[in-house]
């Protein structure tokens, strides 16, 4: 083999040992709400239909942090403001599968696929008189979280379970989970389409 071919072969051999995911996705994956299952996770499971590319990566709904003062724009809250996940913003009473939960204490479990230094975990819920056939906006949510947990920069384990007292609601409501990252300008957003009993 001549010198050029040897160098080319050596380069391809080294390149071939680098995991493809580290080239294609420098920030890797992050996290999603597993229990009760989020809208994005139910897309991956095939229960929610016509979801677009979120079906391949429910853990990637990452947008600007600071909700409700900052964060994704109104009408784009479910997608975290990420254009490629715009299907998540579609909203009507029967667009998404509803997950039955009870009012009162519920466990919310995040599955973490890339651990980030964490500021907080917060959960918001739609108002009693919200309109399920209109886009998700700040006006549709109670803007005080009904549940929050602060991690003060700690990196989470592979799963994070938080017990939350779901407020008095009945029927279809949307719960918004926000995982705020300490050392970036971003947070992760997950919505749950809940049928509250």
C-alpha positions, 0 to 999 in steps of 0.5 A, spaced: 500 500 500 502 506 498 503 512 503 496 516 501 492 509 501 495 507 508 493 514 511 486 514 508 485 507 511 488 509 518 483 515 518 477 511 516 479 506 521 479 511 527 473 515 524 469 508 524 470 507 531 467 514 533 459 513 535 455 516 529 450 519 534 456 523 537 457 526 530 450 527 528 447 530 535 452 533 539 448 535 545 445 528 545 438 526 548 435 529 554 429 527 558 421 526 558 416 524 562 415 517 563 409 517 568 404 519 567 406 518 559 407 525 556 404 527 549 411 526 546 412 519 549 405 517 547 407 519 540 414 515 540 409 509 542 405 510 536 398 511 541 398 518 539 398 519 531 401 524 526 406 527 530 412 528 526 419 527 528 418 527 535 416 520 535 423 518 534 426 523 540 421 525 545 426 527 550 428 533 545 423 538 547 428 543 549 427 551 549 429 557 552 428 557 560 424 562 564 417 559 563 412 563 564 415 570 564 420 567 558 420 560 555 417 558 548 412 563 545 404 562 546 401 557 542 408 553 541 409 551 549 408 544 547 413 544 542 418 548 547 418 553 541 422 548 536 419 548 529 421 541 527 416 539 533 410 543 531 405 538 531 405 537 538 402 544 538 396 542 535 390 542 540 383 540 541 379 536 545 380 529 541 387 531 538 391 527 543 390 520 547 388 522 554 391 519 560 387 517 566 390 520 573 386 522 580 386 528 583 391 529 589 398 525 590 401 523 583 408 521 582 411 524 576 417 520 573 422 523 568 426 519 564 433 522 563 437 520 557 443 526 558 444 528 565 444 536 566 446 540 572 439 542 574 435 548 577 428 545 578 422 541 576 416 545 575 409 542 574 403 547 571 396 545 570 391 548 565 385 553 569 378 550 570 375 554 565 380 553 559 378 552 552 381 545 550 380 547 543 384 553 543 392 553 542 396 552 549 398 559 551 400 562 558 392 565 559 390 557 559 395 555 565 395 557 572 402 560 572 403 558 579 406 551 579 402 546 583 408 542 584 416 544 584 422 541 586 429 545 586 436 541 585 441 547 586 445 545 580 445 537 582 445 532 576 439 528 576 440 520 576 437 516 570 430 517 573 427 523 577 420 521 581 417 527 584 410 526 588 405 532 586 399 534 589 394 535 583 389 540 584 382 540 584 380 539 577 375 534 573 376 532 566 381 533 560 386 538 562 394 539 560 399 538 565 406 542 563 412 539 566 418 544 566 425 541 567 430 547 568 437 546 566 442 550 571 448 551 566 445 553 559 439 558 557 434 552 556 429 548 559 426 541 557 418 541 556 413 536 556 405 536 556 401 531 559 394 530 556 390 528 563 383 526 564 383 527 571 378 523 576 
